[in-house]
Amino acid sequence: MMILVTGGSGSGKSAFAEDCVVSFGKTDRIYIATMYPFDEESRKRVQRHRKMRQGKGFETVECYTGLDKIRLPENCTVLLECMSNLVANEMFQEEGAHENTVEAVLKGVRHIREQAGNLVIVTNEIFSEAADYQGETELYQEYLGQINQKIAEIADQVVEVVYGIPVYHKNKLLSGEG
């Protein structure tokens, strides 16, 4: 099972994604953390997410780039959070994939999916802003958009969390697909 969870900042997508992972039952639960704690705000966010996961049986694996190098226990349940951080890391960190970001991230997702019994991926809805961006920000949006579309295509479920309410855009379990 592969679920893509999206939503805006503060939408409740992280809590929803964690609940999805817990709903899969007693398996090894791996949290792949992609946020590089480069400043005080990001360190606070990391701490907040750790508190949210506390007591839920997650083992945390930090991975800022190179998702395809992670080795996981067979048939584990993985929560990958967050795609938007991973894309930025691959684009801008020295050891990142840079112009090959889309291919590198998708290769990494396929690699994780092959190892995991269940995979829940969190991404951000950044495309509804009215602002007009240029340069690297526009390229970032382009890359993230391409990646989100490809992941949505192969996912069993695509869920947007709005004000804590899950809205299913794709659900192969209910439609009989798959």
C-alpha positions in Angstrom: 0.0 0.0 0.0 1.3 3.4 -0.9 -0.4 6.6 0.2 0.5 10.2 -0.8 -0.7 12.8 1.8 -0.7 16.4 0.9 -2.0 19.6 2.4 -1.0 23.1 3.3 1.1 24.2 6.2 -0.7 23.4 9.5 -3.4 21.4 7.7 -3.0 18.3 9.9 -1.3 16.2 7.2 1.5 14.9 9.5 -0.9 13.7 12.2 -3.1 12.0 9.5 0.0 10.3 8.0 1.1 9.0 11.4 -2.4 7.7 12.0 -2.3 5.9 8.6 1.0 4.2 9.6 -0.3 3.2 13.0 -3.5 1.8 11.3 -1.3 -0.8 9.4 -0.8 -2.6 12.7 2.3 -4.1 14.4 5.1 -3.8 11.9 8.5 -2.1 12.0 7.7 1.6 11.7 10.3 3.6 10.1 10.1 7.4 9.9 12.4 8.9 7.2 13.0 12.5 8.2 14.1 14.8 5.4 14.2 18.2 7.1 17.7 19.4 7.5 17.8 21.3 10.8 19.7 24.4 9.5 18.2 27.0 11.8 16.3 27.5 15.1 12.9 27.3 13.4 13.6 24.0 11.6 15.1 22.6 14.9 11.8 23.5 16.7 9.8 21.9 13.9 11.9 18.7 14.2 11.3 18.6 17.9 7.6 19.1 17.5 7.4 16.2 15.0 9.4 14.0 17.4 6.9 14.7 20.2 4.0 13.8 17.8 5.6 10.4 17.1 6.6 9.7 20.7 5.2 6.4 21.9 4.0 5.2 18.4 6.9 2.9 17.9 8.8 4.8 15.1 12.5 4.3 14.4 13.8 7.5 12.9 16.2 7.5 9.9 17.5 10.9 8.9 17.9 11.2 5.1 18.5 14.6 3.5 19.6 13.3 0.1 20.2 9.9 -1.6 17.0 8.2 -0.6 18.0 5.3 -2.8 20.8 4.3 -0.4 18.5 3.5 2.5 18.2 -0.1 3.6 15.1 -1.1 5.5 13.7 -4.1 7.3 11.6 -6.3 4.9 7.8 -5.5 4.9 8.2 -2.5 7.3 5.9 0.5 7.2 7.5 3.7 6.2 6.5 7.3 6.8 8.5 9.6 4.5 8.2 13.2 5.6 8.5 15.4 3.8 8.9 15.3 0.0 9.1 19.1 -0.3 12.2 19.1 2.1 13.8 16.2 0.2 13.4 18.0 -3.2 14.9 21.2 -1.8 17.8 19.2 -0.3 18.5 17.4 -3.5 18.4 20.7 -5.4 20.5 22.8 -3.1 22.7 20.7 -0.8 26.2 20.1 -2.0 25.8 16.3 -2.1 22.3 16.6 -3.8 21.3 15.6 -7.3 20.9 19.2 -8.5 19.6 19.2 -12.1 18.8 15.4 -11.7 16.6 15.9 -8.7 13.4 14.6 -10.2 15.0 11.3 -11.4 16.9 10.9 -8.1 13.9 11.4 -5.9 11.7 9.1 -8.0 14.4 6.4 -8.0 14.6 6.7 -4.2 10.8 6.4 -3.8 10.8 3.2 -6.0 13.7 1.9 -3.9 11.8 2.5 -0.6 8.6 1.0 -2.1 10.4 -2.2 -3.1 11.5 -2.7 0.5 8.5 -1.6 2.5 5.2 -3.3 2.9 3.5 0.1 3.3 4.7 3.5 2.4 3.1 6.8 3.4 4.6 9.9 1.8 3.9 13.5 3.0 4.2 16.4 0.7 3.2 20.0 0.8 0.5 21.9 -1.2 2.5 24.9 -2.3 0.9 25.5 -5.7 -2.2 27.4 -4.7 -0.4 30.6 -3.8 -1.1 33.6 -6.0 2.6 34.7 -5.9 4.7 34.7 -9.1 8.1 33.1 -8.5 11.1 33.1 -10.7 14.5 31.5 -10.9 15.4 28.7 -8.4 12.0 28.9 -6.6 10.1 28.4 -9.9 12.4 25.5 -10.7 11.8 24.1 -7.2 8.0 24.3 -7.8 8.4 22.6 -11.2 10.5 19.7 -9.8 8.1 19.2 -6.8 5.1 19.3 -9.1 6.6 16.7 -11.4 7.5 14.5 -8.5 4.1 14.8 -6.8 2.3 13.9 -10.1 4.4 10.8 -10.6 4.0 9.6 -7.0 0.2 10.3 -7.2 0.1 8.2 -10.4 1.6 5.1 -8.7 0.0 5.6 -5.3 -2.9 3.5 -4.1 -4.4 6.5 -2.3 -3.9 10.3 -2.7 -5.3 12.3 0.3 -5.4 16.0 0.8 -5.8 17.1 4.4 -7.8 20.3 4.8 -8.3 21.7 8.3 -7.7 18.2 9.7 -10.2 16.6 7.3 -9.0 14.0 4.8 -10.3 14.5 1.2 -9.6 11.4 -1.0 -8.6 12.3 -4.5 -7.7 8.7 -5.4 -8.6 5.5 -3.5 -7.9 2.3 -5.3 -9.3 0.3 -2.4 -12.8 1.8 -2.8 -12.7 1.9 -6.6 -11.7 -1.7 -7.1 -8.6 -0.8 -9.0 -5.2 -2.3 -8.4 
